[in-house]
C-alpha cells in the first residue's frame, strides 16, 4: 500500500483493543491452546487404557486461539493409528506394522499419493486381496482405498454421518479426520525448508522445530481424478500448528479480521454454488505476507496496514489465478475451490474495500465488532475483565474438567463390568497402569495433569469401597485409611470431601461428619461452578459469572479445581458409605426403564449420583438431626426446599430427579408424608423413567393404604 490513510494509526489502536475484548488476547489465546492440548492428552490416555494405539491432535481455529464466539468455529480433531506405518521409501519398512508405500507417477495430482499395501513379515508387496477396502491395479499392486474410512465412519455414525473432504463426523460442530503419520517428510515438503531461509518469517528456531514434525496422509482424493477413491492427500498439519503458535498477537488479530471478512463479505461475491473461499486461504495469505514483511511492520499501531497487506496478497493470488500452498510445493489451493469468474468477482470486491479505506470494518456484525469499533473510545472496559473474555475462559475450564469427569466415569463403568476381577482389584490395577504411564519418556505435562486427576478420582472410589466394606461388616477402618483419603480429597472443592463426610455419617461419627461439612460449606461460595461428566446438558450455557471472572486470571489446573464442584458418585460397591435412602438410586430400573437409557446413562444409572450443593444440604440435615441441633437441621431443610421450589435453581441441576427425592425424604423425616409424596410425584411427572422416585411413591402409597 503506497499511501497509508492518516487515521489508520488510531484505528489500528482501537481495533487492537476491540479484538482484545472479544477473546483475541494473550490470556484467552493461551487458555484455548492449553485446553485443547490437555484434551489431546485426555484422548490419548483414554485410548491407551482401552488398548488402542491411537494418537490425537487438535488443529484449527479453536486450538490455535484464532477465533471468537461470533465466528462459531468448529472443532478439528485428527487421530492417527500408530500401528500403520507409511513408507516414503523401502528403508522405512517396519516388521509387524501395517505397512503402506507412498506411490505416485506423472499423472498423480499434486499433494496426493496412492498407498500400496506391503507385507508386515517381509518387505515385499501384497499381491492379492479379496477385501473390498483394497483395489488391485493392472500391474498387480494392491492399494488401500480411502473409501474404507468413509465406510467405517458411516457404519459408526449411521444417519448422523457427515462427510466434508477428509472429515467424517457425527456433527457440524466437529471435523474428525483419520490420518496416518509419515515417518519421513516427502520431497515437496523438504524443499520448503530451503525456500524459507530467504524470508523474514518463520524464524530459524521455528524452522528447526518444524523439521521434527511428522506430516500425515488423510483420506481425500483429488476431485475428478480417475483414481480419486485411491488417493490420499499429504498434509503438514503439525508444521502449520507450530507456525500458528509462533505468531505474535498482531498477526493473530489480523487473521481473525480476515476470517470475519471472509464470513460476512467475501462470500457475497462468490456467485457459484460449488465455489468457496476458505479460512485456509486466509491463513495462507497471512503466512506469505509474514514471510515477505519485516517484523517491524507487525506492531499494534500498524494493524490496519497488516490487514491491507494480507488483502493485497489475496488480490495477488487472484490476479495470477493461483493460490500456492505455503508449505507443500506445486499445490494450487484455488484448484477445485474457486472458478475464474468467482476469482474476478472477489478481486474487485476486495479492491473496493481497500479503496474505501476499509470502512467495511465498521459494518462487521460478528461479535458486534463494528458497533464496538464506534463505541470503544467512550464505553470500552479494559480486558481481561470483559464479559466475553470471562465467558470464554469459564466455558473452556468447565469443558476441560467435564471431559476429565467423563473419562473417570467411563473408566469406573469399564471396571464395574469386568467379570474377571472385582472392582477393588480392577481399581488397583488401573491406578498402577496410570502411574506407570507417567514414567514413560513421551509423557507430556498435559498427560501428567490428566493422569493425576484420574488417579485421584479412582483413589476416591478405592478408599470409599474399603470403608464401605468395613462399615458393612462392622470392622475397624485400616490404619492407613486417612492417608488414602487425604490423597484423594483435592479432585475438586466438594465431591471427595462430601464422600468423606458421608462415610463419617454412615459410621456414626456425626461430629466428624459435621466438621467436614462445615469446611465444604465454607468453600462452596458463589464463585464455585458445578460440573458433571454424566453427559447431561444442563449447564451448557449457564455458567456462574463469578466463576467465569475467576478463570480469566486463574487458569492452572490446580487453581481451577478450587472453584469446581463435581457431582458426587457412589458405586454399588460403595453403598455402605452412602445414606441408605440413596441406595434406591442404584436400582432405579423400574419396568421398561432400562430400554430408555442412552449410551452415557448405561454407564452411571446403576450408581447413586447427586449434585454437590444439594447433597451438602441433605447430609447436613441428616447429621444435625442425629446431633439434635434443630436450628442447623432446619437451615439445611429450608436450603434444600429453596432449591427444589425454585424453577431457575432446579433447572441448573444435573440430577434434579435425585435432588427432589432427597427433599422428599427430608419431608418424610419431618413427618409431612403428603408433601413427600407430592415431591416424588412431581419428580416422576418430569422424569418418568429411570427415576428412583417411582419406588418411593409405591412405598408411601403402600404405607398410607395400610394405615387407612
TORBA-505591 format. One line per field, with one value per residue (C-alpha): residue number from 1; residue in one letter; x, y, z. Coordinates in Angstrom, 1 decimal. Example, Ala and Ser with C-alpha at 12.3 -4.5 7.8 and 13.67 -1.06 7.14 Angstrom:
BEGIN
i = 1,2
aa = A,S
x = 12.3,13.7
y = -4.5,-1.1
z = 7.8,7.1
***
This chain:
BEGIN
i = 1,2,3,4,5,6,7,8,9,10,11,12,13,14,15,16,17,18,19,20,21,22,23,24,25,26,27,28,29,30,31,32,33,34,35,36,37,38,39,40,41,42,43,44,45,46,47,48,49,50,51,52,53,54,55,56,57,58,59,60,61,62,63,64,65,66,67,68,69,70,71,72,73,74,75,76,77,78,79,80,81,82,83,84,85,86,87,88,89,90,91,92,93,94,95,96,97,98,99,100,101,102,103,104,105,106,107,108,109,110,111,112,113,114,115,116,117,118,119,120,121,122,123,124,125,126,127,128,129,130,131,132,133,134,135,136,137,138,139,140,141,142,143,144,145,146,147,148,149,150,151,152,153,154,155,156,157,158,159,160,161,162,163,164,165,166,167,168,169,170,171,172,173,174,175,176,177,178,179,180,181,182,183,184,185,186,187,188,189,190,191,192,193,194,195,196,197,198,199,200,201,202,203,204,205,206,207,208,209,210,211,212,213,214,215,216,217,218,219,220,221,222,223,224,225,226,227,228,229,230,231,232,233,234,235,236,237,238,239,240,241,242,243,244,245,246,247,248,249,250,251,252,253,254,255,256,257,258,259,260,261,262,263,264,265,266,267,268,269,270,271,272,273,274,275,276,277,278,279,280,281,282,283,284,285,286,287,288,289,290,291,292,293,294,295,296,297,298,299,300,301,302,303,304,305,306,307,308,309,310,311,312,313,314,315,316,317,318,319,320,321,322,323,324,325,326,327,328,329,330,331,332,333,334,335,336,337,338,339,340,341,342,343,344,345,346,347,348,349,350,351,352,353,354,355,356,357,358,359,360,361,362,363,364,365,366,367,368,369,370,371,372,373,374,375,376,377,378,379,380,381,382,383,384,385,386,387,388,389,390,391,392,393,394,395,396,397,398,399,400,401,402,403,404,405,406,407,408,409,410,411,412,413,414,415,416,417,418,419,420,421,422,423,424,425,426,427,428,429,430,431,432,433,434,435,436,437,438,439,440,441,442,443,444,445,446,447,448,449,450,451,452,453,454,455,456,457,458,459,460,461,462,463,464,465,466,467,468,469,470,471,472,473,474,475,476,477,478,479,480,481,482,483,484,485,486,487,488,489,490,491,492,493,494,495,496,497,498,499,500,501,502,503,504,505,506,507,508,509,510,511,512,513,514,515,516,517,518,519,520,521,522,523,524,525,526,527,528,529,530,531,532,533,534,535,536,537,538,539,540,541,542,543,544,545,546,547,548,549,550,551,552,553,554,555,556,557,558,559,560,561,562,563,564,565,566,567,568,569,570,571,572,573,574,575,576,577,578,579,580,581,582,583,584,585,586,587,588,589,590,591,592,593,594,595,596,597,598,599,600,601,602,603,604,605,606,607,608,609,610,611,612,613,614,615,616,617,618,619,620,621,622,623,624,625,626,627,628,629,630,631,632,633,634,635,636,637,638,639,640,641,642,643,644,645,646,647,648,649,650,651,652,653,654,655,656,657,658,659,660,661,662,663,664,665,666,667,668,669,670,671,672,673,674,675,676,677,678,679,680,681,682,683,684,685,686,687,688,689,690,691,692,693,694,695,696,697,698,699,700,701,702,703,704,705,706,707,708
aa = X,X,X,X,X,X,X,X,X,X,X,X,X,X,X,X,X,X,X,X,X,X,X,X,X,X,X,X,X,X,X,X,X,X,X,X,X,X,X,X,X,X,X,X,X,X,X,X,X,X,X,X,X,X,X,X,X,X,X,X,X,X,X,X,X,X,X,X,X,X,X,X,X,X,X,X,X,X,X,X,X,X,X,X,X,X,X,X,X,X,X,X,X,X,X,X,X,X,X,X,X,X,X,X,X,X,X,X,X,X,X,X,X,X,X,X,X,X,X,X,X,X,X,X,X,X,X,X,X,X,X,X,X,X,X,X,X,X,X,X,X,X,X,X,X,X,X,X,X,X,X,X,X,X,X,X,X,X,X,X,X,X,X,X,X,X,X,X,X,X,X,X,X,X,X,X,X,X,X,X,X,X,X,X,X,X,X,X,X,X,X,X,X,X,X,X,X,X,X,X,X,X,X,X,X,X,X,X,X,X,X,X,X,X,X,X,X,X,X,X,X,X,X,X,X,X,X,X,X,X,X,X,X,X,X,X,X,X,X,X,X,X,X,X,X,X,X,X,X,X,X,X,X,X,X,X,X,X,X,X,X,X,X,X,X,X,X,X,X,X,X,X,X,X,X,X,X,X,X,X,X,X,X,X,X,X,X,X,X,X,X,X,X,X,X,X,X,X,X,X,X,X,X,X,X,X,X,X,X,X,X,X,X,X,X,X,X,X,X,X,X,X,X,X,X,X,X,X,X,X,X,X,X,X,X,X,X,X,X,X,X,X,X,X,X,X,X,X,X,X,X,X,X,X,X,X,X,X,X,X,X,X,X,X,X,X,X,X,X,X,X,X,X,X,X,X,X,X,X,X,X,X,X,X,X,X,X,X,X,X,X,X,X,X,X,X,X,X,X,X,X,X,X,X,X,X,X,X,X,X,X,X,X,X,X,X,X,X,X,X,X,X,X,X,X,X,X,X,X,X,X,X,X,X,X,X,X,X,X,X,X,X,X,X,X,X,X,X,X,X,X,X,X,X,X,X,X,X,X,X,X,X,X,X,X,X,X,X,X,X,X,X,X,X,X,X,X,X,X,X,X,X,X,X,X,X,X,X,X,X,X,X,X,X,X,X,X,X,X,X,X,X,X,X,X,X,X,X,X,X,X,X,X,X,X,X,X,X,X,X,X,X,X,X,X,X,X,X,X,X,X,X,X,X,X,X,X,X,X,X,X,X,X,X,X,X,X,X,X,X,X,X,X,X,X,X,X,X,X,X,X,X,X,X,X,X,X,X,X,X,X,X,X,X,X,X,X,X,X,X,X,X,X,X,X,X,X,X,X,X,X,X,X,X,X,X,X,X,X,X,X,X,X,X,X,X,X,X,X,X,X,X,X,X,X,X,X,X,X,X,X,X,X,X,X,X,X,X,X,X,X,X,X,X,X,X,X,X,X,X,X,X,X,X,X,X,X,X,X,X,X,X,X,X,X,X,X,X,X,X,X,X,X,X,X,X,X,X,X,X,X,X,X,X,X,X,X,X,X,X,X,X,X,X,X,X,X,X,X,X,X,X,X,X,X,X,X,X,X,X,X,X,X,X,X,X,X,X
x = 0.0,1.7,-0.1,-1.4,-4.5,-3.8,-6.4,-5.1,-2.7,-5.6,-7.9,-5.3,-5.1,-8.8,-9.3,-6.5,-8.3,-11.7,-10.3,-8.8,-12.4,-13.8,-11.3,-8.3,-5.8,-2.9,-4.9,-7.6,-5.3,-3.1,-6.1,-7.5,-4.2,-3.8,-7.3,-7.0,-3.6,-5.0,-7.9,-5.4,-3.7,-7.0,-8.0,-4.5,-4.7,-8.3,-7.4,-4.3,-6.3,-8.7,-5.8,-5.8,-2.5,-4.0,-2.7,-4.9,-4.2,-6.4,-5.9,-7.8,-9.1,-10.2,-6.9,-4.9,-6.8,-7.7,-11.4,-14.1,-17.6,-19.2,-17.1,-18.7,-15.7,-16.0,-13.5,-10.9,-9.6,-7.2,-6.4,-3.7,-3.4,0.1,0.1,0.1,3.5,3.6,6.7,8.3,10.9,11.6,14.1,11.0,9.5,8.8,8.2,4.9,3.3,0.6,2.9,1.9,4.3,3.6,3.3,2.8,3.5,3.4,-0.4,-0.9,-2.4,-0.1,-0.1,-1.6,-0.3,-1.6,-0.9,0.4,-0.1,3.2,3.5,4.2,6.5,8.9,9.4,7.5,4.3,1.0,0.0,-3.7,-6.6,-10.3,-11.0,-13.3,-11.2,-8.3,-8.1,-5.6,-4.3,-3.2,0.3,-0.8,-0.2,-2.7,-3.8,-5.7,-8.9,-9.8,-13.4,-12.7,-12.5,-15.8,-17.5,-16.2,-17.5,-20.8,-21.3,-20.3,-22.4,-25.3,-27.8,-25.7,-22.7,-21.4,-18.5,-16.6,-13.4,-11.2,-13.5,-16.0,-18.1,-21.3,-21.9,-21.5,-19.5,-16.8,-14.3,-13.0,-10.2,-8.5,-4.9,-1.7,1.5,4.6,7.9,9.8,8.9,8.4,10.4,7.6,7.8,11.5,12.1,10.1,12.9,15.4,13.0,12.2,15.8,15.4,12.3,11.6,9.5,9.4,12.4,15.4,14.3,10.8,12.2,14.4,11.5,9.3,11.8,10.9,7.2,5.7,3.2,0.0,-1.8,-5.6,-8.3,-9.1,-8.7,-8.4,-11.8,-12.4,-9.3,-9.7,-8.1,-9.8,-11.0,-7.4,-5.7,-4.6,-3.6,-0.4,-0.9,1.7,-0.8,1.7,4.1,1.2,0.2,3.8,3.7,0.5,1.8,4.8,2.7,2.5,-0.8,-0.9,-0.7,-3.4,-5.7,-5.0,-6.1,-9.3,-10.3,-9.6,-11.9,-14.6,-14.4,-14.5,-17.6,-19.6,-18.2,-16.2,-18.9,-21.3,-19.0,-18.8,-21.9,-21.1,-22.7,-19.8,-17.1,-15.7,-13.0,-11.9,-10.3,-7.2,-6.9,-6.9,-4.2,-2.1,-2.3,-1.2,1.8,3.0,2.6,4.6,7.3,8.0,7.2,9.8,8.9,8.9,5.7,3.8,3.1,-0.1,-0.2,0.2,-2.5,-4.6,-1.6,-1.0,-4.7,-4.5,-1.2,-2.8,-5.7,-3.3,-1.6,-5.1,-5.5,-2.1,-3.3,-6.5,-4.6,-2.4,-5.3,-3.4,-3.1,0.1,0.3,2.7,4.5,3.7,5.3,3.3,-0.2,-2.8,-5.4,-7.8,-7.9,-11.3,-12.3,-12.7,-13.5,-12.1,-15.4,-15.5,-11.9,-12.5,-15.6,-13.8,-10.8,-12.9,-14.7,-11.5,-10.1,-13.1,-12.7,-9.1,-10.0,-12.7,-10.1,-11.5,-14.7,-16.2,-14.8,-17.4,-20.1,-18.8,-21.5,-19.5,-19.1,-20.7,-17.3,-18.5,-20.5,-17.7,-15.3,-17.5,-18.3,-14.8,-13.3,-16.2,-17.5,-14.8,-13.9,-10.3,-9.7,-9.4,-12.5,-14.7,-17.7,-16.8,-13.3,-14.7,-17.4,-14.8,-12.4,-15.2,-16.5,-13.0,-12.4,-15.8,-15.4,-11.9,-13.0,-16.2,-14.1,-12.0,-15.1,-16.5,-13.3,-13.3,-16.9,-16.1,-13.2,-15.3,-18.0,-15.5,-14.1,-17.6,-18.3,-15.1,-16.2,-12.7,-11.9,-13.8,-13.9,-11.4,-8.8,-9.5,-9.1,-5.7,-4.6,-5.9,-4.1,-0.8,-1.1,-1.8,1.0,3.4,2.3,3.7,7.2,7.3,9.5,6.6,4.5,3.9,2.9,-0.7,-0.6,0.7,-2.1,-4.8,-3.4,-3.0,-6.7,-7.9,-5.7,-7.2,-10.7,-10.0,-8.4,-11.6,-13.6,-11.0,-10.9,-14.6,-15.0,-12.6,-14.6,-17.9,-16.7,-15.6,-18.9,-20.8,-19.1,-18.7,-14.9,-12.4,-11.1,-7.5,-4.7,-3.7,-7.3,-6.9,-3.7,-5.6,-8.5,-6.1,-4.6,-8.0,-9.6,-8.5,-10.1,-12.4,-13.7,-16.6,-17.3,-14.5,-14.9,-18.7,-18.0,-15.7,-18.4,-21.0,-18.7,-18.4,-22.2,-22.7,-20.1,-21.9,-19.2,-21.6,-19.3,-16.6,-19.2,-20.3,-16.7,-16.1,-19.5,-18.7,-15.5,-17.3,-20.0,-17.3,-15.5,-18.7,-19.2,-20.9,-17.7,-17.8,-19.1,-21.0,-19.7,-20.8,-19.4,-22.6,-23.4,-26.3,-26.5,-27.9,-25.1,-24.0,-25.0,-25.4,-22.1,-21.6,-20.4,-18.2,-16.6,-16.0,-14.3,-12.1,-11.0,-9.6,-6.8,-6.5,-6.1,-3.9,-5.2,-4.7,-6.3,-9.4,-10.1,-10.6,-13.6,-15.3,-17.9,-18.3,-21.4,-21.0,-20.9,-21.4,-20.9,-22.9,-19.7,-19.6,-23.2,-22.4,-20.7,-23.9,-27.1,-29.5,-32.0,-29.6,-29.4,-32.6,-30.8,-28.7,-31.8,-33.9,-34.7,-38.5,-40.4,-39.0,-36.9,-33.6,-34.8,-34.9,-31.3,-28.8,-25.2,-24.0,-26.8,-26.0,-22.6,-23.8,-27.5,-26.7,-24.9,-26.1,-25.2,-26.2,-25.2,-22.8,-24.7,-28.0,-26.2,-24.3,-27.6,-29.1,-26.1,-26.3,-30.0,-29.3,-26.2,-27.7,-30.8,-28.7,-26.8,-30.1,-29.1,-32.5,-31.8,-29.0,-31.2,-33.9,-31.4,-30.4,-34.1,-35.0,-31.9,-32.9,-36.5,-35.3,-33.6,-36.4,-39.1,-37.2,-37.6,-34.4,-32.3,-33.9,-33.1,-29.4,-29.1,-27.7,-29.6,-32.7,-34.8,-32.4,-32.4,-36.2,-36.2,-33.7,-36.1,-39.0,-37.1,-36.5,-40.2,-40.8,-38.4,-40.3,-43.5,-45.0,-45.8,-48.2,-45.6,-43.1,-45.5,-46.1,-42.3,-41.9,-44.9,-43.6,-40.2,-41.8,-44.0,-40.9,-38.7,-41.0,-38.4,-35.1,-36.2,-36.0,-38.9,-41.1,-40.0,-40.7,-44.2,-45.0,-43.6,-45.6,-48.8,-48.5,-47.8,-50.8,-53.1,-52.0,-52.5,-56.0
y = 0.0,3.2,5.7,5.0,7.0,9.3,7.7,4.2,4.6,5.5,2.9,0.2,1.0,1.0,-2.2,-3.9,-3.0,-4.2,-7.6,-7.8,-7.5,-10.4,-13.0,-12.2,-11.5,-13.3,-14.6,-16.3,-17.5,-19.2,-20.6,-22.1,-23.7,-25.1,-26.5,-28.3,-29.7,-31.0,-32.6,-34.2,-35.8,-37.0,-38.6,-40.3,-41.7,-42.9,-44.8,-46.3,-47.6,-49.2,-51.0,-48.8,-47.4,-44.1,-40.5,-37.4,-33.9,-30.8,-28.4,-25.3,-22.1,-23.4,-24.9,-22.0,-19.3,-17.6,-17.4,-15.6,-16.6,-14.8,-16.8,-20.0,-22.1,-25.9,-28.2,-30.1,-33.4,-35.6,-39.1,-41.4,-45.2,-45.9,-49.5,-48.1,-47.4,-45.1,-45.7,-42.9,-45.5,-49.2,-48.1,-47.1,-50.6,-51.9,-55.5,-56.2,-53.0,-52.4,-51.0,-48.9,-47.5,-43.9,-44.3,-41.7,-41.1,-38.2,-38.4,-38.3,-34.9,-32.6,-33.3,-36.8,-40.3,-43.9,-46.2,-49.6,-52.4,-54.0,-57.2,-57.0,-60.0,-59.3,-56.1,-57.3,-56.1,-57.8,-59.3,-60.1,-59.2,-60.0,-57.3,-54.6,-51.9,-52.7,-52.3,-54.2,-52.4,-53.8,-54.3,-56.4,-53.8,-53.7,-50.2,-49.1,-47.2,-44.0,-45.1,-47.7,-44.7,-43.4,-46.8,-47.3,-43.9,-44.4,-47.7,-46.0,-42.8,-44.2,-41.4,-38.8,-39.4,-36.3,-36.1,-32.9,-33.6,-35.8,-35.3,-38.0,-36.8,-37.0,-33.3,-30.0,-28.7,-31.4,-32.3,-35.7,-36.9,-40.3,-39.9,-41.9,-40.2,-40.3,-41.2,-39.2,-35.8,-36.1,-34.0,-31.5,-30.5,-30.8,-28.2,-25.7,-25.6,-24.3,-21.8,-20.4,-19.4,-16.3,-14.8,-12.7,-15.4,-18.1,-17.8,-20.2,-21.7,-22.4,-24.0,-26.3,-27.4,-27.9,-30.4,-32.7,-32.6,-35.5,-35.0,-37.0,-38.8,-38.1,-39.8,-37.1,-37.8,-35.1,-34.2,-35.6,-37.7,-41.2,-42.6,-40.3,-43.1,-44.5,-41.2,-39.9,-36.2,-35.3,-32.6,-30.9,-30.1,-30.1,-27.8,-25.4,-25.6,-24.8,-21.8,-20.6,-21.0,-18.8,-15.8,-12.6,-11.0,-8.6,-11.5,-13.4,-10.4,-9.9,-13.4,-13.1,-10.0,-11.9,-14.6,-12.1,-10.5,-13.9,-15.0,-11.8,-10.1,-12.3,-14.9,-12.3,-12.1,-15.8,-16.5,-20.1,-22.6,-25.0,-22.4,-21.2,-19.1,-20.8,-20.0,-21.8,-19.3,-16.5,-18.3,-18.9,-15.2,-14.3,-16.7,-15.3,-11.8,-12.5,-14.2,-11.1,-8.3,-7.2,-7.9,-4.2,-4.0,-6.3,-3.8,-2.7,0.7,-0.8,-3.5,-1.9,-1.9,-5.6,-6.3,-4.4,-6.1,-9.5,-8.4,-7.3,-10.8,-12.3,-9.9,-11.1,-14.7,-13.8,-11.9,-14.8,-17.3,-19.4,-19.7,-21.6,-23.7,-22.1,-25.4,-28.0,-27.3,-27.4,-27.1,-24.6,-24.0,-22.4,-25.5,-27.1,-24.4,-21.1,-20.7,-17.9,-16.0,-16.0,-15.0,-11.9,-11.0,-11.4,-9.5,-6.5,-6.6,-6.6,-3.8,-1.7,-2.4,-1.2,1.9,2.7,2.8,-0.4,1.2,-2.3,-3.0,-0.7,-3.0,-6.3,-8.0,-10.8,-10.2,-6.8,-5.7,-2.7,-1.4,-1.9,0.0,3.0,2.8,1.8,5.2,6.0,2.7,0.1,-1.8,-2.9,-6.5,-9.2,-8.2,-8.0,-10.3,-12.0,-13.0,-14.2,-16.3,-17.9,-18.8,-20.1,-22.4,-23.7,-24.5,-26.2,-28.2,-29.4,-30.8,-32.1,-34.2,-35.4,-36.4,-38.1,-40.2,-41.1,-42.2,-44.4,-46.0,-46.8,-48.2,-50.4,-51.7,-52.4,-54.6,-56.5,-60.1,-61.4,-59.3,-57.4,-53.7,-53.1,-55.3,-53.7,-50.2,-51.1,-52.4,-49.4,-47.0,-48.9,-48.7,-45.0,-44.3,-46.3,-44.1,-41.1,-42.7,-43.0,-40.6,-39.5,-38.2,-34.5,-32.1,-32.3,-36.1,-35.7,-33.4,-35.6,-38.8,-37.2,-36.2,-39.7,-41.4,-39.1,-39.9,-43.6,-43.4,-41.7,-44.7,-47.2,-45.8,-45.5,-49.2,-50.1,-48.0,-49.4,-53.0,-52.1,-50.5,-53.3,-56.0,-53.7,-53.8,-51.0,-48.9,-49.7,-47.5,-46.0,-45.1,-41.4,-41.1,-42.7,-40.2,-37.2,-38.4,-38.3,-35.2,-32.4,-33.5,-30.5,-28.3,-30.6,-34.1,-36.1,-34.3,-34.9,-38.6,-38.5,-36.7,-39.3,-42.1,-40.5,-40.2,-43.8,-44.9,-43.0,-40.4,-37.4,-34.7,-35.6,-35.5,-32.1,-30.8,-31.9,-30.5,-27.1,-27.0,-27.8,-25.2,-22.5,-23.3,-23.7,-19.9,-18.3,-18.5,-22.3,-23.9,-27.2,-29.7,-33.1,-35.8,-37.8,-36.4,-34.3,-30.9,-28.8,-26.3,-25.8,-22.1,-21.5,-20.6,-18.6,-15.1,-15.2,-18.4,-17.1,-14.0,-16.1,-18.3,-15.3,-14.7,-18.3,-20.8,-23.5,-27.0,-26.7,-23.2,-24.3,-27.3,-24.9,-23.4,-26.6,-28.8,-32.2,-34.3,-37.0,-40.6,-43.8,-47.1,-50.1,-51.3,-48.0,-48.1,-48.5,-45.1,-43.5,-42.8,-45.7,-43.6,-43.2,-46.9,-46.8,-44.7,-47.7,-49.7,-47.3,-49.6,-50.0,-51.8,-51.0,-48.0,-49.6,-49.7,-45.9,-45.2,-43.6,-44.8,-42.4,-43.3,-47.0,-46.2,-44.5,-45.2,-48.1,-45.7,-43.0,-39.7,-36.3,-32.6,-31.4,-28.4,-30.1,-33.2,-31.0,-29.7,-33.2,-34.5,-31.5,-32.2,-35.9,-35.1,-32.2,-34.3,-37.0,-34.5,-32.9,-29.4,-28.5,-24.9,-26.2,-29.1,-26.6,-24.4,-27.3,-28.2,-24.7,-24.5,-27.7,-26.5,-23.3,-25.3,-27.6,-25.0,-22.5,-23.2,-21.5,-23.3,-26.6,-26.1,-25.7,-29.2,-32.1,-34.8,-32.9,-36.1,-37.3,-33.9,-33.8,-37.2,-36.1,-33.3,-35.7,-37.8,-34.8,-34.1,-37.7,-37.3,-34.0,-36.1,-34.5,-37.6,-35.9,-33.3,-36.0,-37.9,-34.7,-34.2,-37.8,-37.5,-34.2,-35.7,-38.6,-36.3,-34.5,-37.6,-40.7,-43.4,-44.4,-42.4,-43.9,-41.7,-44.5,-46.7,-44.1,-43.4,-47.2,-47.3,-44.4,-45.4,-48.9,-47.3,-45.0,-47.8,-49.9,-47.0,-46.4
z = 0.0,-1.2,0.9,4.4,5.5,8.4,10.6,10.2,13.2,15.5,14.0,14.4,18.2,18.5,16.5,18.5,21.7,20.4,19.5,23.0,24.3,22.2,23.1,20.9,23.6,25.2,28.1,26.0,23.2,25.8,27.6,24.3,23.5,27.0,27.0,23.6,24.3,27.6,25.6,23.3,26.3,27.6,24.3,24.1,27.7,27.2,24.0,25.7,28.5,26.0,24.4,21.3,20.0,18.7,19.0,18.8,17.6,17.7,14.8,13.6,15.0,18.4,19.4,17.7,19.6,16.3,16.8,18.6,19.9,16.9,14.4,15.7,14.7,14.7,16.4,14.3,15.7,13.8,15.1,13.8,14.2,15.2,14.1,10.5,9.0,6.0,3.9,1.8,0.7,1.3,4.1,6.2,6.3,9.9,10.8,12.5,11.3,8.8,6.0,3.1,0.5,-0.9,-4.7,-7.4,-11.1,-13.6,-13.6,-9.8,-8.7,-6.6,-2.9,-3.4,-3.2,-3.5,-0.6,-1.8,0.7,1.9,3.9,7.6,7.9,5.0,2.9,-0.1,-1.7,-1.1,-4.4,-4.0,-1.7,-1.6,0.9,-0.6,1.1,-1.3,-5.1,-7.3,-10.4,-13.8,-12.5,-9.6,-7.0,-4.1,-2.9,0.2,-0.8,1.1,0.8,3.6,6.1,4.8,5.1,8.6,9.7,8.1,10.0,13.3,13.0,10.9,9.9,11.8,9.5,7.7,5.2,4.3,2.5,4.6,7.7,8.6,11.6,13.5,13.9,12.1,15.1,14.7,12.0,12.7,10.4,10.5,9.3,9.1,10.1,7.8,9.2,6.6,5.1,1.3,-1.2,-1.8,1.9,2.4,-0.4,1.8,4.4,1.8,0.4,3.9,4.6,2.5,4.1,7.2,8.8,10.2,12.4,12.3,15.6,14.3,11.2,13.2,15.3,12.2,10.8,13.7,12.9,11.0,8.3,7.7,4.9,5.0,3.0,0.5,-3.2,-5.9,-7.2,-10.7,-10.7,-12.3,-9.2,-6.7,-4.4,-4.1,-3.4,0.0,0.5,2.3,4.9,7.2,10.0,12.8,10.9,10.3,14.0,15.0,12.7,14.2,17.7,16.8,15.7,17.7,18.7,15.8,13.3,15.2,15.2,11.5,10.8,12.9,10.9,7.6,8.9,9.8,6.3,4.7,6.6,6.1,3.0,0.7,0.3,-1.1,-4.2,-4.9,-7.0,-7.9,-5.6,-5.7,-5.2,-1.9,-0.3,2.9,6.2,4.9,2.0,4.6,6.7,3.6,2.7,6.2,6.0,2.7,4.0,7.1,5.1,3.0,5.5,8.1,11.8,12.5,10.4,12.8,15.6,17.4,15.7,12.2,12.5,9.7,7.4,8.1,7.3,4.0,3.1,3.6,1.4,-1.3,-1.1,-1.7,-4.7,-6.0,-5.8,-7.6,-10.3,-11.1,-10.8,-8.3,-4.5,-3.8,-0.6,1.8,2.7,0.0,-3.3,-6.5,-5.0,-6.1,-3.3,-5.8,-7.9,-7.5,-4.9,-6.8,-10.5,-12.7,-12.6,-8.8,-8.6,-10.7,-8.7,-5.3,-6.6,-7.5,-4.1,-2.1,-4.2,-3.4,0.3,0.2,-1.9,0.7,3.4,5.0,6.2,5.8,9.3,10.8,9.4,10.7,12.7,14.2,17.9,17.3,16.1,14.0,16.9,19.3,17.0,17.0,20.8,22.1,22.9,25.2,26.6,26.4,29.6,29.9,29.3,30.8,32.9,29.8,30.0,26.7,27.8,31.2,29.4,27.1,29.9,32.0,29.3,28.4,32.1,32.5,29.3,30.2,33.6,32.2,29.8,32.8,34.7,31.6,31.3,35.0,34.6,31.6,33.5,36.5,34.3,32.5,35.8,37.1,34.1,34.3,35.2,35.6,38.8,41.5,41.2,44.0,42.3,39.0,40.5,41.9,38.5,36.7,39.1,38.7,34.9,35.0,37.4,35.1,32.2,33.9,33.8,30.0,28.1,25.8,28.7,28.5,31.3,29.9,30.2,33.8,34.8,33.3,34.7,38.2,38.1,37.0,39.7,42.4,41.2,41.2,44.6,45.9,44.8,46.1,49.6,49.7,48.8,51.6,54.1,52.8,53.4,56.9,57.8,56.3,58.4,61.5,61.2,62.2,59.4,58.3,59.8,56.5,55.6,56.4,54.3,51.4,51.9,52.0,48.7,47.0,48.6,46.2,42.9,43.4,46.2,47.3,45.9,47.6,50.9,50.8,50.3,53.4,55.3,54.2,55.3,58.8,58.9,58.0,60.5,63.2,63.6,63.4,64.8,62.3,59.6,60.7,60.8,57.1,56.1,57.6,55.7,52.4,53.2,53.7,50.4,48.3,47.6,44.6,42.5,42.6,39.4,39.3,36.8,35.8,33.5,33.0,29.6,30.7,29.0,31.9,32.2,28.6,28.6,32.3,33.9,37.1,36.4,39.4,38.3,34.8,36.1,38.4,35.4,33.5,35.9,37.4,34.6,36.0,36.7,40.5,40.7,38.8,41.0,43.9,42.1,40.8,42.5,40.8,41.2,44.0,42.7,44.7,43.0,44.4,46.0,48.0,49.2,52.9,52.7,51.3,53.3,52.9,51.2,48.2,47.7,45.7,43.2,42.4,41.5,39.5,36.6,37.2,34.4,30.9,32.2,31.1,27.5,27.6,28.6,26.2,26.0,28.7,31.1,30.8,32.4,35.6,36.2,38.4,40.8,43.1,41.6,43.0,42.6,45.3,46.7,47.4,48.7,51.2,52.5,52.7,54.6,56.9,57.5,58.5,60.5,62.6,63.0,64.5,66.7,67.8,66.6,65.4,64.1,61.8,60.7,59.7,57.9,55.8,55.2,54.1,51.9,50.1,49.9,48.3,45.5,44.6,44.7,42.5,38.8,37.9,40.5,39.7,36.0,36.9,38.5,36.6,38.6,39.6,40.0,42.7,44.5,44.6,46.1,48.8,49.6,49.7,52.2,54.4,54.3,55.4,58.3,59.2,59.4,56.3,54.2,51.9,50.9,50.4,48.1,46.2,45.7,44.4,42.1,40.7,40.1,38.2,36.1,34.9,34.5,34.4,33.6,35.4,38.4,41.9,42.9,41.4,44.3,46.9,45.6,45.7,49.3,50.6,48.9,50.4,53.8,53.5,52.4,55.4,57.7,56.4
***
